[in-house]
Amino acid sequence: MNYILDTHSIIWFLNGSSQLSEKSRITIESSDNQKFISIGTIWELAIKISIGKFEFQSGLNGFVDLVEENGFDILPLSHFDLIHLTNLPFIHRDPFDRLLIAQAMENKMTIITKDEHISKYTISTLW
């Protein structure tokens, strides 16, 4: 199955945080599943690092290296994702989450997220 992780999910997973649900951790660690990180998530973290709202010890390059070392694929944006984004109901206000939702819908993926706003869309979520 294909999964895409919300920003907090990938951070909690990489940090070994107990905030990540057990079900999510098991799903992420299963070699039967393909796991993705949106390029939008990397973009979001780049902005947060640049304004001092997020710190990653080895910077954005280190984050991306760690993502890849842990077997995640980086999902690029396509114009189809953006077309899907324009048709989303305006339930969630966060632009990066809206992008993630559109990518998950377009690519038929389940989002690993704790965010209750995301589950209000017609999308498969896991927590």
DRENNU-74088 format. One record per residue (C-alpha): z, y, x. Coordinates in Angstrom, 2 decimals, decimal comma. Each point is the difference from the previous one (the first is absolute). Layout:
// DRENNU-74088
<tipa pz="Z" py="Y" px="X"/>
...
END
This chain:
// DRENNU-74088
<tipa pz="0,00" py="0,00" px="0,00"/>
<tipa pz="-0,59" py="3,60" px="1,13"/>
<tipa pz="2,86" py="2,47" px="0,21"/>
<tipa pz="0,17" py="3,66" px="0,94"/>
<tipa pz="3,33" py="1,51" px="1,02"/>
<tipa pz="1,38" py="3,32" px="-1,13"/>
<tipa pz="1,27" py="2,24" px="2,81"/>
<tipa pz="3,68" py="-0,84" px="-0,47"/>
<tipa pz="-0,81" py="-3,72" px="-0,09"/>
<tipa pz="-1,75" py="-0,06" px="3,37"/>
<tipa pz="2,70" py="2,16" px="1,60"/>
<tipa pz="2,79" py="-2,19" px="-1,37"/>
<tipa pz="-1,84" py="-3,15" px="1,05"/>
<tipa pz="-0,63" py="1,21" px="3,56"/>
<tipa pz="3,62" py="1,17" px="0,32"/>
<tipa pz="1,39" py="-3,26" px="-1,41"/>
<tipa pz="1,79" py="2,04" px="-2,67"/>
<tipa pz="2,06" py="-1,68" px="-2,68"/>
<tipa pz="-1,48" py="2,57" px="-2,40"/>
<tipa pz="-3,13" py="-2,16" px="-0,17"/>
<tipa pz="0,37" py="-2,59" px="-2,74"/>
<tipa pz="0,21" py="-3,64" px="1,05"/>
<tipa pz="-3,01" py="-0,84" px="-2,18"/>
<tipa pz="-2,04" py="2,72" px="1,73"/>
<tipa pz="1,05" py="-1,13" px="3,48"/>
<tipa pz="-0,91" py="-3,63" px="-0,72"/>
<tipa pz="-3,38" py="1,05" px="-1,43"/>
<tipa pz="-0,76" py="2,20" px="3,02"/>
<tipa pz="1,00" py="-2,72" px="2,47"/>
<tipa pz="-2,07" py="-2,71" px="-1,71"/>
<tipa pz="-3,12" py="-0,91" px="1,97"/>
<tipa pz="-1,64" py="-0,91" px="-3,33"/>
<tipa pz="-0,27" py="3,69" px="-0,89"/>
<tipa pz="-2,18" py="2,76" px="1,41"/>
<tipa pz="1,93" py="3,24" px="0,47"/>
<tipa pz="-1,44" py="3,50" px="0,17"/>
<tipa pz="1,19" py="3,48" px="0,86"/>
<tipa pz="-2,06" py="2,84" px="-1,42"/>
<tipa pz="-1,45" py="2,53" px="2,38"/>
<tipa pz="1,56" py="2,42" px="-2,52"/>
<tipa pz="3,44" py="-1,29" px="0,99"/>
<tipa pz="-0,77" py="0,72" px="3,64"/>
<tipa pz="-1,26" py="3,44" px="-0,99"/>
<tipa pz="3,21" py="0,64" px="-1,97"/>
<tipa pz="2,15" py="-1,00" px="2,98"/>
<tipa pz="-2,10" py="2,15" px="2,35"/>
<tipa pz="0,77" py="3,02" px="-2,18"/>
<tipa pz="3,70" py="-0,87" px="-0,25"/>
<tipa pz="0,28" py="-0,51" px="3,77"/>
<tipa pz="-1,76" py="3,30" px="0,69"/>
<tipa pz="2,39" py="1,98" px="-2,22"/>
<tipa pz="3,11" py="-1,83" px="1,15"/>
<tipa pz="0,73" py="-1,89" px="-3,24"/>
<tipa pz="-0,43" py="-3,41" px="1,64"/>
<tipa pz="0,60" py="-1,31" px="3,48"/>
<tipa pz="-1,41" py="-3,11" px="1,56"/>
<tipa pz="1,24" py="-0,59" px="3,53"/>
<tipa pz="-3,43" py="-0,75" px="1,47"/>
<tipa pz="-1,90" py="2,48" px="-2,19"/>
<tipa pz="-2,87" py="-0,69" px="-2,36"/>
<tipa pz="-1,88" py="-2,08" px="2,60"/>
<tipa pz="3,05" py="-2,22" px="0,36"/>
<tipa pz="0,26" py="-0,36" px="-3,77"/>
<tipa pz="-3,64" py="-1,06" px="-0,30"/>
<tipa pz="0,38" py="-2,43" px="2,92"/>
<tipa pz="3,06" py="-1,55" px="-1,67"/>
<tipa pz="-1,84" py="-0,29" px="-3,32"/>
<tipa pz="-2,86" py="-1,86" px="1,68"/>
<tipa pz="2,32" py="-2,17" px="2,15"/>
<tipa pz="1,70" py="-1,15" px="-3,22"/>
<tipa pz="-3,27" py="-1,21" px="-1,49"/>
<tipa pz="-0,77" py="2,83" px="-2,41"/>
<tipa pz="-3,55" py="1,19" px="-0,53"/>
<tipa pz="-0,64" py="3,71" px="-0,40"/>
<tipa pz="-1,93" py="0,67" px="-3,19"/>
<tipa pz="-2,46" py="2,90" px="0,37"/>
<tipa pz="-0,90" py="2,32" px="-2,85"/>
<tipa pz="-3,28" py="-0,49" px="-1,78"/>
<tipa pz="-1,77" py="2,33" px="-2,37"/>
<tipa pz="0,62" py="-2,66" px="-2,67"/>
<tipa pz="3,76" py="0,41" px="0,54"/>
<tipa pz="-0,36" py="3,74" px="-0,47"/>
<tipa pz="-2,11" py="-0,39" px="-3,14"/>
<tipa pz="2,71" py="-2,30" px="-1,38"/>
<tipa pz="2,58" py="2,64" px="0,94"/>
<tipa pz="-1,76" py="2,63" px="-2,12"/>
<tipa pz="0,37" py="-2,24" px="-3,05"/>
<tipa pz="3,73" py="-0,75" px="0,37"/>
<tipa pz="2,31" py="1,33" px="-2,69"/>
<tipa pz="2,30" py="2,63" px="1,48"/>
<tipa pz="3,23" py="-2,02" px="-0,24"/>
<tipa pz="0,99" py="0,23" px="3,67"/>
<tipa pz="-0,06" py="3,37" px="1,73"/>
<tipa pz="0,10" py="-1,17" px="3,64"/>
<tipa pz="-3,59" py="0,22" px="1,34"/>
<tipa pz="0,51" py="-2,78" px="2,56"/>
<tipa pz="1,41" py="-2,36" px="-2,62"/>
<tipa pz="-2,89" py="0,83" px="-2,30"/>
<tipa pz="-2,40" py="-0,85" px="2,81"/>
<tipa pz="1,84" py="-3,29" px="0,62"/>
<tipa pz="-0,21" py="-0,84" px="-3,71"/>
<tipa pz="-3,73" py="0,70" px="-0,07"/>
<tipa pz="-0,57" py="-2,14" px="3,10"/>
<tipa pz="2,04" py="-2,86" px="-1,44"/>
<tipa pz="-1,92" py="0,14" px="-3,26"/>
<tipa pz="-3,39" py="0,28" px="1,65"/>
<tipa pz="0,72" py="-2,82" px="2,45"/>
<tipa pz="1,95" py="-2,21" px="-2,45"/>
<tipa pz="3,24" py="0,02" px="1,97"/>
<tipa pz="3,66" py="-0,18" px="-0,92"/>
<tipa pz="2,14" py="2,91" px="1,20"/>
<tipa pz="3,30" py="-0,83" px="1,66"/>
<tipa pz="2,17" py="2,90" px="-1,14"/>
<tipa pz="3,34" py="0,96" px="-1,43"/>
<tipa pz="-1,53" py="3,12" px="-1,59"/>
<tipa pz="0,41" py="-0,29" px="-3,79"/>
<tipa pz="-2,69" py="2,63" px="-0,64"/>
<tipa pz="-2,65" py="-2,23" px="1,54"/>
<tipa pz="0,83" py="-2,85" px="-2,38"/>
<tipa pz="-0,91" py="2,30" px="-2,93"/>
<tipa pz="-3,65" py="-0,46" px="0,94"/>
<tipa pz="-2,02" py="-3,06" px="-0,92"/>
<tipa pz="0,50" py="-1,49" px="3,44"/>
<tipa pz="1,72" py="-3,04" px="1,40"/>
<tipa pz="3,19" py="0,85" px="1,90"/>
<tipa pz="2,55" py="-2,10" px="1,80"/>
<tipa pz="3,58" py="0,75" px="0,87"/>
END
